[in-house]
Amino acid sequence: MNYLKQIRNYDTQMEVAKQNILTIEFDENNTKEYKEQIADARKLSKEIDRLRIDYETWHKEQIANDIEKLKLWVSELNHTINIASTSFDAWYDNLQTERLLTTRDLFLSLFEQYDELHFFDKDKVWEVIVYDEHYKSDLTNNKREKLLLQKLNDFQNIVSLIPQEDYALFEEQQYEVGAYRSVKEILERYIHDVESLES
């Protein structure tokens, strides 16, 4: 049903009915005409009210249907987004793991080139000194190698300052120079005190 067309049609009829009622002049000769116009106006008023009720009911149903349709669209779209996001997250996690494994393999091959570092546990060196979340990023192999070499060179420079007989102690201190020195001083004092007591 075309409610808007009916509303426009009733708009015209209502204006005509109002005009007829307002312009009637009361006298004994037009009483019948007045009553007919009032009856027609009341009939028109009932028809308009019926249309209002029908239109309101239809409109509410239409709004409810549209709202349900929109809710369904949002739900379907969000579900699709969640599926895609979950798939992407899984793919990206795998990609980051692959990047990290590639970097670790490269580290192991580079680590072999540092003779002085062979005294240390390569897994521990990887975890404490070399590992960086940045390796999960999209880096070229050259950039990866450059970062690894920089960390290994820095570590080798530090190791060169540590006497070889202290490598185990240095490693126990998680390659922390400050912690190593503190423990070394405590040990040296202890040894000195024991030697003093013995002499």
N, C-alpha and C positions, 0 to 999 in steps of 0.2 A: 504494500500500500504506500502511495506517495503522500505522506503526511504533510509535507511542506506545501504541496499544491492545494491540498484540502484547506490548510490553514489560510493560504492567500485567498481562496474562494470564500471562506467564511468571513474573512476580514472585510471583504466587499459587502457581503450580505448583512453583516452586523452594522456597518456604517449606514446602509440603506434603512435597516429596521430602526436604528436610533433616530435617524433623521425623520422618518415617517411618524414615529411616536412623538417626537418633540415639536413637530410642526402642525399636528392635528389641533383643530379648534373645536372646543366642546360646545355642542348644541344638541337639541333633541333629534335632529336629522342624521347626525353622524355617530350616534352611540354604537350602532351595530358595527360600523367601520372601525371605530376605536377598539371595540372588543375583539374583532378579528385580527387587527394589527397587534394587539397585546398577546393574543393567543399564538399568533405566528412568531412573535418575538420570543415568547416563552418556549415554544417548540424549538426555535433556533438556538436558544440558550441551552436547552437540554442536549441538542445535537453537538453543540460546541463543547459542552462539558464532557459528553461521552467521548468526543475526539480527544479532549485533553487527557482523560483517563487512559484511553487506548494508546495515545502517543507517549504518555509518561511510562506506561508499562513497557511498551516497545523500546523506548529509549533506555530505560533501566536495564532491560534484558540485553540490549545492544551494547551498552556500556559494560555490563558484567561480562558478556562474551568477549568484548575487545580487551578488557582487563585480563581475563583468563588467558587469552591468546598472547598478550604481551608478556604475562608472567611465564607462560610456557616457552616463549622465545628466549627470554632471559635465562631460564633454567637450562634449555637446550644449548644455548650459546656458552654459558658458564661451564656446562659439562664438557663440551667440545674443547674449550680453553683448558680445562683441567687435564683432559686426556693428552692434549698437545704439550702442556707444560710438564706433565709427568714424564712423557716420552723424551722431551728435550732434556729435562734434568738428568734422566738416566743416561742418555747419549752423552751429555756434557761431562757427567761424572766419569764415564768410561774414557772419554777423550782426555780428561785431566790425568787419569790413572796412566793412560798410555804415554802421555807427555812425561810424567814423572818416571815411569819405567825406562823410557828412552834416555832421560837425563841420568838416571842411575847407571845404566849400561855405559854411557859415555864417561861418567865419573870413574867407574871401575877400570876402564881402559886407560884413562889418564892417570889414575892413582898408581898404576904399575910403572909409570915413568919417573916416579919420585922415590928413589932408593932410600932416602933418609926417613921416609914415612912408612916404610914396610914394617917398622918395629911396632906400629900401632894397628889396632883392630880397625880394618877398613869399614866395617858396618857401623862402628861407633863414630868414626871420623865422619861418615856420611850423615848420621843422625845429629851429631852435636855441632859439627863445623860447617858442613856443606849444604845440608838440606835447607830448602827455602820454598815457601808456598809459591813463590814467583815462577818456579819451574813448571807449574801447572798451566801457566799462561801460554799464549800463542807466540813462541819464540822461534827464531830461525835456529838451525843447528849451530851456525857460527856464533850467534849470541849466547846460546847455551854453553858452548865450549868456552867462550870468553869468560863467562861468569864463573864456571867451574875452575878454570885455570887461575883466575884471580883469587878465589877462595883457597885453592891448594897452594898457590904461591905465598899468600899471606900466612897460611898455616905453617908452611915450610920455614918461612922467615922466623916465626915464633919458635918453632922446634929447634932451629939452629942456635937459639940462645939457651936451650936447656941441655945440660950434660946428659949423655946417652944413658948413664946409669940411673938417671932420674925419670926416664920416659914412663916407666910403670906408675910412678907417683904422680906424674903430670896427667897421665890418662885417668887415674883414679879420681883426680880433681876435675874431671870433665873438661880438660884442656883449658882451665881457667888459670891464667898466669898468677893472678893475685892469690887465689886459693892455694896454688902449688907453692908459692913463695912462703906463705904463712905456715903451711904444714912443714915445709923444708926447714924453716927457722926453728919451729918447735922441736923437730927431730934433732937438729944440730945441737940445740941447747940441752936436750935430753941426753944425747951422746956425750956432750961435754961434761954434764953433771955426773954422769955415770963414770966417766974416765977420771974425773976429779976425785970421786969417792974411792975409786980403786987405787989411786996413787997415794 
